[in-house]
């Protein structure tokens, strides 16, 4: 995969951010995403 240095750096910084939740989303979070998508669109 050829990535520019900027995208690699941003991916690494996002990986290091401690406040990003990793893992599966809960049913409540999924419902919230669906409701917001219906309300706001993409």
N, C-alpha and C positions, 0 to 999 in steps of 0.2 A: 504494500500500500504506500503510495507516494503522498506524503502530507507536507505542507509547507511548515516551516519552523513555528510560525505564529499559531497555527491550529494545534500543533503538538504541545506548545507551551500552555495554551488555554485549556486543553484537555487535562494536562497534568495539574494545573492550578485548581481546576474544578474537582479533580480526584482528591486533592489535599484538603479541600474545604471541609471543616468538621461539621458544619450545620446542614450539609446535604444528607438527606435520608436515603439510605440504600436498602435494597430488598424489596419485597412485595408490598403493594399498596393495600390498604384495608378496604373493606366493602364501603365504609363511610366515605373514604377518600375517592373511591371510584364513582360513587353517587354524586359527590360534589363536582368532580370533573365533568360528568355528563350534564349536570344542571347548568354549570357555567358555560359549557360548550353550546348548549341549546340557547342560552341567553346571549352570549357574546359572539359565538362563531369561532372561527380559527384565529 
